[in-house]
Amino acid sequence: MTTPQLHPHEPAAARAPSDGHRARQAIPRYYESLDFPALWDEFPTAPDYFDSTFRLQPSEIAAVQERRLLQQVERGWQIPFYQRHWGAAGLKPGDVRCLADLKEIPPFSVHDLRESIERNPPWGDFLGLDATRDAPVPLVLQTSGGTTGMPRAMLYTPRDREVMNIITGRRLYMQGVRPYDLVQVALSTGLTNGGFLAREGIWKYTGAVPVMTGSGAQTPTRRQVEIMKGWKIDFLVGFAPYLRNIGLVARDDMGIDPRSLGLRGLIAHLGLDDRESLEDLWGCGVYDTYGTNEFGSIAADCEHRSGMHVFEDAMHVEIVDPDTRAPRGPGEKGVMYVTSLFKHAAPMIRFNSNDISSWVDAAPCACGSHHRRISRLFGRADNMVKLRGTNIFPEAIGALVAEHAAVNGEYLCVLERDAETGRDDMRVRFELKSADAADAPAIERALAVRIKEALGVKLVLQAAAPGELSPLTGLSSTSKIRRLIDQRPAA
């Protein structure tokens, strides 16, 4: 099977017409590249979405998913990555005939994507575009927010990007954003996807105004507060640890009560961060959201905040046992396999996100929607550390540390190995609320006992002054906050 691919690493003569012909090539125009009314009919925008697709019954949702899945699988067979990956598992074209057959497709993970990129740099062979044959199409490049190695690039066609923007608009509408609201986005703007995707979705599909302050490296935290106060911001978007940090800087360093800023909501990636304490700090509701670079927004809280609704007309989510791949029931934790139902350039079919969550009870939400809900993010399976026979997730440690009244919620887990004994240990550094806390040793002992009780493993706790860990975690400089450092010698 001949598959169109984008091969910018090939010699120019092999991948493009002559300069004379190139000069005569038509330049693609973004707004002519899509039939927008047809796209909006296929993927309704807010508020129409909430009177149509959002109200579908489970059987109707499944029918939509099945039809779109088969289209994605057909597209997948045109792309070398899937030809190789599926073929190695014995899958053949035509084997997937319905939604129930999805379980026959072998999953893949970020490790497979990295191997694909190593074989075919710089994009890998999972992009179904060919610059030597395909008509020019407007493309945008964004990357994952990984903290090690080269960032993992993804190219998006207009269809890919617009559906992601539509879903961003939907989730913000669910969380209270309305036309003319000012939405301050404290997410990194650069190669990583989060900040720019938020800007596009706010600008195109909410009628609100994106205020792109970016991370603390782009707009210092004090200035973030000054803008919030001076411009009367309505909503603040960011990762929960940084939103907490902004509030503490306002209150403790600038003498400004975050509640006095009058925000109507925080739109966060909560993970295991404590929603109640954030709401108490800011005096407004906190709305959870889940998404990835490859998919955009996958699930989000509605006004009832009783679990994040999966946007099931555009995504299919499975929660499975990480070892057996058996489906997990409501309340049972497992890893999420996510399948796109809309992408053209690089369909994502049974992508093992390695993110751990659980299903909320299947009963419809109080908002009236039957779209399934995930509870929260409990951590990442690939962040799990096996320490002396016990599986440990840094996020679970952070949640326990944050329970203590003298701690500001910032923490960092450091894996170390004793050179003489070969024994692995974990040191947990955490920040105090006050730099002059005289009872730091007592706090360290209390947290060590709490963690031993909850997780069954003894760890070393080490107190730090407020802000001391930021250069290591990246709290004030990046959206991708680091919670684990492995200092053990390489094998």
VOZATI-653514 format. One line per 3 residues: number of its first residue (from 1); for each residue x, y, z of C-alpha. Coordinates in pm, 1 decimal. Layout:
NUM) X,Y,Z  ...
***
This chain:
1) 0.0,0.0,0.0  139.8,340.3,-99.0  104.5,590.9,177.9
4) 145.5,969.0,151.8  398.2,1098.4,402.5  556.9,1427.7,493.1
7) 931.8,1390.9,439.5  1099.1,1727.2,502.5  1426.7,1548.3,578.9
10) 1468.2,1432.4,216.9  1681.5,1635.2,-27.2  1496.8,1934.6,-164.1
13) 1513.0,1802.2,-521.1  1345.3,1479.3,-411.5  1064.4,1636.9,-219.6
16) 961.4,1948.5,-408.8  910.9,2078.2,-760.2  1171.6,2301.1,-923.2
19) 1205.4,2656.7,-798.9  1029.4,2782.5,-1110.1  734.0,2555.3,-1054.2
22) 737.7,2627.6,-680.7  696.7,2998.2,-758.0  374.9,2920.6,-945.2
25) 227.6,2696.6,-672.0  -91.2,2816.4,-508.3  -57.6,2918.2,-146.0
28) -324.3,2749.5,66.1  -566.8,2980.2,243.4  -678.0,2857.4,583.6
31) -1041.0,2956.0,560.1  -1077.0,2791.6,218.2  -932.7,2464.9,346.6
34) -1249.0,2359.7,532.4  -1623.5,2362.4,484.2  -1684.0,2529.0,819.3
37) -2067.3,2497.2,829.1  -2033.8,2124.4,756.5  -1769.7,2089.3,1028.5
40) -1990.3,2271.4,1279.9  -2276.7,2039.8,1187.8  -2051.4,1738.0,1245.6
43) -1904.3,1877.4,1568.3  -2150.2,2135.7,1706.5  -2005.5,2439.9,1878.2
46) -2124.8,2590.8,2206.6  -2400.3,2658.7,2291.3  -2566.9,2443.1,2018.7
49) -2369.0,2140.2,2135.5  -2549.2,2139.8,2470.7  -2890.7,2111.7,2305.5
52) -2785.2,1836.5,2066.7  -2486.1,1602.0,2094.4  -2443.5,1657.8,2468.9
55) -2797.0,1521.7,2522.1  -2760.6,1200.0,2322.6  -2854.7,870.5,2484.1
58) -2575.3,613.1,2536.8  -2688.0,405.2,2235.9  -2684.7,714.3,2015.4
61) -2337.7,812.0,2138.1  -2212.3,459.4,2063.2  -2352.9,475.6,1707.4
64) -2171.1,803.8,1642.3  -1848.6,661.8,1786.3  -1870.5,343.3,1581.0
67) -1915.4,529.5,1253.2  -1628.2,765.7,1323.6  -1401.6,490.3,1456.4
70) -1431.9,295.1,1131.7  -1336.9,609.4,939.3  -1030.6,656.6,1161.2
73) -925.9,292.1,1120.5  -958.5,319.4,742.6  -736.5,626.5,757.0
76) -493.9,444.7,986.5  -435.6,170.0,730.2  -302.8,439.5,493.5
79) -21.8,534.0,733.0  304.7,334.5,767.6  311.2,355.9,1147.1
82) -18.7,170.1,1177.6  57.3,-67.3,889.4  365.2,-181.0,1079.3
85) 221.3,-170.0,1432.0  -105.4,-341.2,1349.5  51.1,-586.0,1106.1
88) 297.9,-703.4,1371.8  -1.4,-796.0,1590.4  -167.0,-993.1,1308.7
91) -439.1,-733.7,1243.4  -559.8,-706.8,883.2  -773.2,-449.6,699.1
94) -1137.8,-535.7,754.8  -1082.7,-700.1,1094.2  -1234.4,-401.0,1276.2
97) -1601.9,-390.3,1180.3  -1765.6,-231.3,1485.4  -1695.2,-46.6,1808.6
100) -1669.7,-374.5,2000.1  -1373.4,-473.4,1780.8  -1167.1,-182.1,1912.6
103) -1025.2,-412.1,2179.2  -858.4,-617.8,1904.4  -638.2,-323.9,1804.6
106) -299.0,-323.1,1980.5  -245.2,-6.7,2187.2  59.2,212.9,2147.1
109) 228.7,468.9,2369.6  462.1,766.1,2361.4  752.7,520.4,2346.8
112) 627.0,393.7,2009.2  598.6,753.0,1887.3  955.5,825.6,1994.2
115) 1080.0,514.2,1811.4  888.2,624.1,1502.4  1060.0,963.1,1516.2
118) 1401.4,798.5,1558.2  1338.1,587.5,1246.2  1203.5,879.3,1042.9
121) 1320.3,1212.7,1187.5  1198.5,1470.8,1254.6  825.0,1383.7,1247.4
124) 814.9,1004.8,1242.0  604.6,794.4,1005.1  270.4,847.2,1177.7
127) 183.9,1159.0,974.3  -24.1,1081.0,667.9  94.4,1372.1,453.3
130) 335.8,1382.2,160.7  492.1,1712.1,57.5  592.5,1561.8,-281.4
133) 239.6,1463.6,-384.0  -27.7,1622.7,-168.8  -167.8,1966.7,-241.7
136) -36.1,2228.4,3.8  -238.8,2250.0,321.8  -204.2,2495.3,613.7
139) -27.2,2318.8,899.7  60.7,2413.0,1255.6  326.4,2247.7,1471.0
142) 310.5,2210.0,1848.2  485.0,1973.2,2084.8  445.0,1779.5,2402.4
145) 555.0,1943.6,2724.2  811.9,1677.0,2811.4  1100.2,1772.1,3037.6
148) 1366.4,1541.9,2889.7  1506.1,1499.3,2539.3  1385.8,1669.1,2223.8
151) 1022.4,1783.9,2235.0  785.6,1548.7,2051.2  637.0,1736.3,1756.8
154) 287.5,1695.7,1613.9  152.0,1859.7,1298.7  -215.9,1951.3,1273.1
157) -426.7,2005.9,962.2  -706.5,2265.4,968.2  -962.7,1993.9,1047.2
160) -753.8,1858.9,1334.4  -699.6,2201.3,1482.6  -1052.9,2333.7,1439.8
163) -1215.2,2036.5,1610.7  -971.7,2081.5,1899.5  -1065.5,2451.0,1910.5
166) -1437.7,2369.3,1905.1  -1392.7,2136.9,2203.6  -1194.4,2402.6,2390.5
169) -1486.6,2640.2,2336.2  -1734.5,2379.4,2458.4  -1547.6,2309.4,2782.1
172) -1503.5,2675.9,2863.3  -1874.0,2734.9,2806.4  -1945.8,2442.7,3042.7
175) -1730.9,2618.1,3301.2  -1905.3,2954.0,3276.7  -1706.3,3153.5,3018.3
178) -1924.5,3388.2,2812.8  -1873.6,3656.3,2544.0  -1663.1,3957.9,2649.6
181) -1521.9,3778.1,2954.1  -1148.3,3827.0,3006.6  -975.2,3490.3,3039.1
184) -617.2,3506.3,3165.6  -415.4,3207.0,3041.9  -115.1,3125.0,3262.9
187) 2.3,2836.6,3043.5  333.8,2833.0,2859.6  327.7,2976.3,2508.5
190) 600.0,2836.9,2287.5  644.8,2496.5,2130.1  408.3,2333.8,2378.4
193) 44.7,2306.0,2278.1  -151.7,2412.3,2585.9  -123.8,2790.2,2580.4
196) -179.3,2845.0,2209.6  -462.5,2591.6,2191.6  -636.4,2774.3,2476.6
199) -591.8,3105.1,2294.0  -735.1,2968.8,1969.1  -1036.5,2809.8,2135.4
202) -1118.5,3117.3,2346.0  -1077.4,3355.0,2053.0  -1267.0,3151.0,1793.2
205) -1540.6,2973.0,1988.1  -1635.1,3157.0,2309.3  -1663.0,3527.4,2228.2
208) -1439.3,3589.3,2529.5  -1100.7,3763.4,2516.5  -783.2,3558.8,2580.8
211) -525.9,3741.4,2794.7  -208.6,3546.4,2725.2  18.2,3610.1,3020.6
214) 179.5,3266.7,2985.0  387.7,3101.4,3254.0  587.4,3282.3,3521.2
217) 889.7,3279.4,3290.4  697.8,3492.2,3040.7  505.0,3715.2,3279.5
220) 645.1,3729.2,3635.8  398.1,3614.7,3897.9  361.5,3958.5,4055.4
223) 276.0,4107.5,3716.4  21.1,3828.0,3664.3  -152.7,3953.8,3978.4
226) -125.7,4317.1,3872.7  -286.6,4239.4,3536.6  -558.1,4038.3,3704.1
229) -641.1,4327.2,3933.4  -594.6,4612.1,3686.2  -788.8,4454.4,3400.4
232) -1057.3,4288.9,3617.0  -998.6,3938.2,3484.5  -1297.5,3701.1,3499.0
235) -1131.2,3356.4,3469.7  -778.7,3227.1,3529.3  -648.0,2921.3,3341.4
238) -345.2,2715.5,3442.8  -207.7,2414.1,3624.0  -325.5,2395.7,3984.4
241) 19.1,2429.9,4150.0  89.5,2755.3,3967.9  -259.7,2890.4,4033.7
244) -198.0,2822.5,4400.8  139.9,2992.7,4379.8  -11.5,3303.3,4218.4
247) -266.5,3323.8,4498.6  -1.0,3287.9,4768.9  221.9,3553.3,4607.7
250) -75.4,3790.1,4593.2  -170.3,3726.9,4955.3  165.5,3683.9,5129.7
253) 402.0,3897.9,4921.1  175.6,4169.9,4780.6  -84.4,4200.9,5058.2
256) -370.2,4138.2,4812.3  -644.3,3898.3,4915.2  -700.6,3677.4,4607.1
259) -1072.2,3676.6,4692.6  -1082.8,4053.0,4640.5  -985.6,4009.0,4273.6
262) -1337.0,3889.1,4195.5  -1256.6,3593.7,3971.3  -1560.1,3389.5,3865.9
265) -1363.6,3069.2,3821.2  -1030.3,2890.1,3802.2  -996.8,2655.1,3505.5
268) -729.9,2408.4,3607.9  -560.1,2077.2,3546.9  -612.7,1959.7,3902.7
271) -463.7,1613.2,3919.6  -452.5,1528.7,4290.0  -435.6,1891.9,4400.5
274) -695.2,1983.6,4659.5  -989.2,2161.8,4498.9  -1137.9,2284.6,4827.1
277) -824.8,2465.7,4945.3  -783.8,2634.1,4604.9  -1144.8,2748.9,4615.5
280) -1094.2,2879.1,4967.1  -780.2,3067.5,4862.3  -941.8,3233.6,4559.6
283) -1306.9,3248.5,4666.6  -1439.6,3097.0,4342.8  -1513.1,2761.3,4184.2
286) -1234.5,2541.8,4044.3  -1306.6,2344.2,3725.9  -1099.0,2042.0,3632.1
289) -989.6,1961.1,3275.5  -800.5,1672.9,3114.8  -621.0,1682.7,2781.1
292) -301.8,1597.6,2596.5  -87.9,1747.8,2321.6  -210.0,1495.2,2065.6
295) -584.7,1528.3,2137.1  -644.5,1867.9,2293.5  -920.3,1869.1,2557.1
298) -1051.5,1518.7,2622.8  -1275.7,1572.0,2926.1  -1387.8,1858.5,3148.1
301) -1602.3,1943.7,3449.1  -1945.7,2090.2,3391.8  -2102.6,2333.0,3639.0
304) -2177.3,2047.6,3883.2  -1811.1,1938.3,3908.0  -1903.8,1575.1,3971.2
307) -1657.3,1423.7,3723.6  -1512.7,1531.7,3391.6  -1735.5,1465.3,3090.1
310) -1554.2,1296.7,2800.4  -1632.4,1465.4,2468.0  -1750.9,1135.3,2329.2
313) -1839.1,1251.6,1979.9  -1469.2,1327.7,1925.0  -1293.4,1080.7,2159.8
316) -1338.4,724.3,2275.8  -1184.4,654.3,2617.1  -1115.4,317.8,2777.5
319) -993.4,268.0,3134.2  -814.1,-63.9,3161.7  -597.6,-269.8,3390.5
322) -238.8,-175.4,3297.2  -127.7,-540.5,3295.9  -423.3,-739.7,3160.8
325) -593.7,-461.4,2958.9  -925.8,-574.1,3105.8  -1184.2,-293.5,3131.3
328) -1216.2,-127.5,3471.4  -1554.2,-64.5,3631.8  -1675.5,253.1,3803.5
331) -1440.1,359.0,4082.0  -1163.1,119.3,3973.7  -837.9,288.8,3878.4
334) -669.5,205.7,3550.5  -475.3,358.8,3262.9  -660.1,546.2,2991.0
337) -649.8,439.0,2627.5  -774.3,727.4,2412.0  -887.3,708.8,2048.5
340) -943.6,1015.5,1831.9  -1262.5,1022.8,1623.7  -1175.6,1328.5,1413.9
343) -805.4,1351.7,1324.4  -672.8,1342.3,968.8  -296.4,1402.4,969.6
346) -215.7,1164.7,1254.9  -509.3,961.3,1388.2  -452.5,841.0,1744.8
349) -608.2,495.5,1777.2  -584.9,325.5,2118.6  -315.3,557.6,2248.5
352) -202.3,448.9,2593.7  -182.4,785.4,2767.0  -31.7,626.0,3081.2
355) -259.2,859.6,3278.0  -444.5,693.8,3563.0  -811.4,765.5,3630.6
358) -1142.4,592.5,3702.9  -1498.0,607.5,3575.9  -1768.1,788.5,3770.9
361) -2092.1,594.3,3815.2  -2274.4,546.2,3485.3  -2585.7,738.7,3595.0
364) -2639.1,1063.3,3401.8  -2492.1,1379.1,3549.3  -2717.9,1634.1,3716.9
367) -2662.5,1847.7,3406.0  -2859.6,1587.4,3208.6  -2576.1,1451.9,2993.7
370) -2508.2,1080.7,2945.7  -2151.6,1138.7,2827.6  -1932.2,929.4,3052.7
373) -1728.8,1101.0,3322.8  -1381.8,1036.5,3458.9  -1315.9,1116.1,3823.8
376) -975.1,1283.6,3825.9  -611.4,1222.8,3733.2  -437.7,1008.9,3995.5
379) -94.3,1024.8,3832.8  92.9,856.0,3551.7  171.0,487.4,3526.2
382) 515.4,571.8,3387.7  581.1,795.2,3691.3  529.7,502.9,3925.7
385) 832.2,406.8,4133.5  876.7,61.1,4282.4  1057.1,117.9,4611.0
388) 1138.9,-185.0,4822.9  842.8,-375.5,4682.1  590.3,-89.7,4710.6
391) 443.8,96.5,4414.7  465.7,470.3,4479.6  322.4,757.9,4278.9
394) 473.3,1103.4,4342.3  127.4,1259.3,4305.4  -5.6,1048.1,4592.1
397) 283.3,1163.5,4812.2  210.3,1524.0,4719.5  -152.8,1487.7,4821.2
400) -48.5,1355.2,5163.6  211.1,1629.4,5214.0  -44.5,1897.5,5126.8
403) -271.7,1779.1,5409.7  -42.0,1938.4,5669.8  -148.0,2287.5,5770.0
406) 210.8,2417.8,5778.1  289.2,2313.5,5419.0  215.8,2525.8,5111.0
409) 161.1,2223.1,4882.9  488.5,2232.6,4687.9  697.3,1914.3,4688.2
412) 961.5,1719.9,4497.0  1046.4,1349.0,4519.3  1413.9,1259.5,4475.7
415) 1521.0,899.9,4412.1  1867.1,811.9,4543.5  2081.3,499.9,4583.3
418) 2325.7,431.8,4864.9  2662.5,362.3,4702.1  2769.5,117.1,4972.2
421) 2453.0,-84.8,5030.7  2283.6,-41.4,4691.9  1960.0,39.4,4873.8
424) 1716.2,272.7,4696.9  1559.1,554.1,4897.7  1325.8,841.3,4825.1
427) 1373.7,1183.1,4977.2  1065.6,1403.9,4973.0  1139.1,1774.7,4984.1
430) 844.5,1998.0,5067.5  796.6,2370.8,5117.9  675.0,2527.8,5438.1
433) 432.8,2818.4,5438.8  671.9,3022.2,5653.3  1049.9,3041.0,5610.9
436) 1105.0,3081.4,5986.5  906.3,2776.5,6097.9  1090.0,2660.4,6410.1
439) 907.6,2327.5,6419.7  1033.0,2198.5,6081.8  1178.9,1877.8,6234.0
442) 844.7,1798.6,6397.4  665.2,1856.8,6066.1  911.7,1624.4,5890.1
445) 846.5,1351.2,6147.2  469.5,1393.1,6129.2  467.9,1367.2,5750.5
448) 696.4,1063.0,5754.3  450.6,889.8,5987.4  151.0,992.8,5772.6
451) 311.8,861.2,5454.2  412.9,535.1,5626.9  53.5,487.5,5743.5
454) -99.2,563.0,5402.9  151.3,404.0,5164.0  329.0,146.1,5379.0
457) 679.2,272.9,5306.8  922.5,481.3,5508.6  1055.6,788.0,5328.4
460) 1293.2,1068.0,5420.4  1115.9,1405.1,5455.8  1303.9,1732.2,5420.1
463) 1153.2,2077.5,5475.3  1237.6,2371.2,5247.1  1166.7,2742.8,5254.8
466) 883.3,2887.8,5045.0  991.1,2909.4,4679.3  1309.0,2707.6,4731.1
469) 1196.9,2418.5,4511.4  1075.1,2629.5,4219.6  1404.7,2616.1,4022.8
472) 1391.3,2236.0,4042.9  1020.1,2181.8,3975.6  981.5,2460.7,3719.9
475) 676.7,2594.7,3902.4  732.1,2957.4,3800.8  879.9,2893.7,3457.4
478) 689.6,2616.7,3281.5  348.5,2450.4,3263.8  508.6,2104.7,3289.3
481) 589.4,2086.9,3660.3  843.4,1828.3,3767.0  765.2,1617.4,4072.2
484) 1022.6,1338.6,4044.2  1400.2,1347.2,3998.7  1585.1,1016.9,3964.8
487) 1943.7,1062.4,4087.7  2026.1,691.6,4087.2  2325.8,596.7,3870.5
490) 2230.6,477.0,3525.2  2235.7,99.1,3491.2
***
